[in-house]
């Protein structure tokens, strides 16, 4: 290999390495931004249905379907869903005063 060929090879190798490093940097930056946006989506959930919809979107399909499996005809699952939808609501509380938080509880009256 002559000196000219060696210089050409080295310049090509460094250019290629620089390109790979820059591409990886921008891919990681894009992924980090997407992850931050996904983390904020749970604040919009107001029911179990919303949480399940978000989980289906964010989880890998085989993991979600394992979680979502309903044994038999799914009567217990549906009864639980009805109870949560009618009786309970998930209300995200942000920007509230937490200077005096108490974990006190009262057991047996």
C-alpha beads as a LAMMPS data file, in Angstrom:
LAMMPS data file: protein, C-alpha beads

109 atoms
108 bonds

1 atom types
1 bond types

-500.0 500.0 xlo xhi
-500.0 500.0 ylo yhi
-500.0 500.0 zlo zhi

Masses

1 110.0

Atoms # bond

1 1 1 0.000 0.000 0.000
2 1 1 1.428 3.350 -0.954
3 1 1 1.366 6.418 1.238
4 1 1 -1.375 8.046 -0.873
5 1 1 -3.597 4.979 -0.585
6 1 1 -2.980 4.844 3.155
7 1 1 -3.912 8.515 3.582
8 1 1 -7.062 8.049 1.527
9 1 1 -8.020 4.971 3.564
10 1 1 -7.411 6.726 6.894
11 1 1 -9.384 9.812 5.877
12 1 1 -12.266 7.623 4.701
13 1 1 -12.212 5.615 7.960
14 1 1 -12.268 8.722 10.163
15 1 1 -15.065 10.270 8.087
16 1 1 -17.096 7.073 8.363
17 1 1 -16.508 6.849 12.121
18 1 1 -17.558 10.496 12.547
19 1 1 -20.718 9.862 10.549
20 1 1 -21.630 6.845 12.686
21 1 1 -21.043 8.755 15.929
22 1 1 -23.149 11.720 14.786
23 1 1 -25.965 9.443 13.571
24 1 1 -26.045 7.571 16.895
25 1 1 -26.122 10.855 18.805
26 1 1 -29.168 12.117 16.920
27 1 1 -30.952 8.761 17.190
28 1 1 -30.459 8.725 20.970
29 1 1 -31.636 12.314 21.228
30 1 1 -34.785 11.517 19.244
31 1 1 -35.487 8.420 21.369
32 1 1 -34.999 10.392 24.594
33 1 1 -37.489 13.019 23.421
34 1 1 -40.038 10.330 22.516
35 1 1 -39.575 8.660 25.912
36 1 1 -40.203 11.965 27.714
37 1 1 -43.395 12.524 25.723
38 1 1 -44.617 9.006 26.507
39 1 1 -44.006 9.498 30.223
40 1 1 -46.279 12.548 30.218
41 1 1 -49.156 10.706 28.511
42 1 1 -50.217 8.912 31.695
43 1 1 -51.305 12.261 33.159
44 1 1 -54.102 12.352 30.581
45 1 1 -55.553 9.009 31.747
46 1 1 -58.810 9.337 33.661
47 1 1 -60.078 5.759 33.656
48 1 1 -58.869 2.177 33.545
49 1 1 -59.811 2.078 29.866
50 1 1 -57.455 5.000 29.161
51 1 1 -54.624 3.289 31.023
52 1 1 -55.153 0.048 29.099
53 1 1 -55.194 1.928 25.813
54 1 1 -51.919 3.622 26.717
55 1 1 -50.408 0.305 27.823
56 1 1 -51.371 -1.303 24.517
57 1 1 -49.671 1.530 22.683
58 1 1 -46.476 1.480 24.763
59 1 1 -45.969 -2.215 25.549
60 1 1 -44.717 -4.914 23.226
61 1 1 -47.712 -6.879 21.887
62 1 1 -46.858 -10.232 23.502
63 1 1 -46.468 -8.568 26.899
64 1 1 -49.695 -6.619 26.613
65 1 1 -51.716 -9.671 25.569
66 1 1 -50.324 -11.614 28.533
67 1 1 -51.581 -8.845 30.829
68 1 1 -54.864 -8.493 28.946
69 1 1 -55.683 -12.229 28.980
70 1 1 -59.189 -12.914 30.271
71 1 1 -59.789 -16.434 31.545
72 1 1 -62.998 -18.151 30.472
73 1 1 -65.671 -15.747 29.306
74 1 1 -64.163 -12.760 31.089
75 1 1 -67.038 -12.197 33.551
76 1 1 -64.771 -11.271 36.467
77 1 1 -62.771 -8.958 34.252
78 1 1 -65.910 -7.189 33.050
79 1 1 -67.339 -6.888 36.568
80 1 1 -64.100 -5.362 37.798
81 1 1 -64.026 -2.928 34.877
82 1 1 -67.616 -1.886 35.541
83 1 1 -66.844 -1.286 39.227
84 1 1 -63.770 0.812 38.464
85 1 1 -65.576 2.821 35.804
86 1 1 -68.576 3.567 38.023
87 1 1 -67.071 3.840 41.508
88 1 1 -63.516 5.025 41.094
89 1 1 -61.914 7.767 39.093
90 1 1 -58.250 8.414 38.598
91 1 1 -57.639 12.108 39.051
92 1 1 -54.059 13.152 38.509
93 1 1 -53.242 15.878 40.996
94 1 1 -50.369 18.042 39.925
95 1 1 -49.181 21.346 41.271
96 1 1 -50.764 20.883 44.695
97 1 1 -49.327 22.011 47.991
98 1 1 -47.280 19.188 49.534
99 1 1 -45.562 21.116 52.300
100 1 1 -47.623 19.382 55.015
101 1 1 -48.089 15.790 53.904
102 1 1 -49.251 13.332 56.540
103 1 1 -49.268 9.551 56.317
104 1 1 -51.435 9.151 59.419
105 1 1 -54.039 6.448 59.355
106 1 1 -56.715 5.284 61.750
107 1 1 -57.309 1.569 62.241
108 1 1 -60.306 0.117 64.106
109 1 1 -61.993 3.440 64.689

Bonds

1 1 1 2
2 1 2 3
3 1 3 4
4 1 4 5
5 1 5 6
6 1 6 7
7 1 7 8
8 1 8 9
9 1 9 10
10 1 10 11
11 1 11 12
12 1 12 13
13 1 13 14
14 1 14 15
15 1 15 16
16 1 16 17
17 1 17 18
18 1 18 19
19 1 19 20
20 1 20 21
21 1 21 22
22 1 22 23
23 1 23 24
24 1 24 25
25 1 25 26
26 1 26 27
27 1 27 28
28 1 28 29
29 1 29 30
30 1 30 31
31 1 31 32
32 1 32 33
33 1 33 34
34 1 34 35
35 1 35 36
36 1 36 37
37 1 37 38
38 1 38 39
39 1 39 40
40 1 40 41
41 1 41 42
42 1 42 43
43 1 43 44
44 1 44 45
45 1 45 46
46 1 46 47
47 1 47 48
48 1 48 49
49 1 49 50
50 1 50 51
51 1 51 52
52 1 52 53
53 1 53 54
54 1 54 55
55 1 55 56
56 1 56 57
57 1 57 58
58 1 58 59
59 1 59 60
60 1 60 61
61 1 61 62
62 1 62 63
63 1 63 64
64 1 64 65
65 1 65 66
66 1 66 67
67 1 67 68
68 1 68 69
69 1 69 70
70 1 70 71
71 1 71 72
72 1 72 73
73 1 73 74
74 1 74 75
75 1 75 76
76 1 76 77
77 1 77 78
78 1 78 79
79 1 79 80
80 1 80 81
81 1 81 82
82 1 82 83
83 1 83 84
84 1 84 85
85 1 85 86
86 1 86 87
87 1 87 88
88 1 88 89
89 1 89 90
90 1 90 91
91 1 91 92
92 1 92 93
93 1 93 94
94 1 94 95
95 1 95 96
96 1 96 97
97 1 97 98
98 1 98 99
99 1 99 100
100 1 100 101
101 1 101 102
102 1 102 103
103 1 103 104
104 1 104 105
105 1 105 106
106 1 106 107
107 1 107 108
108 1 108 109
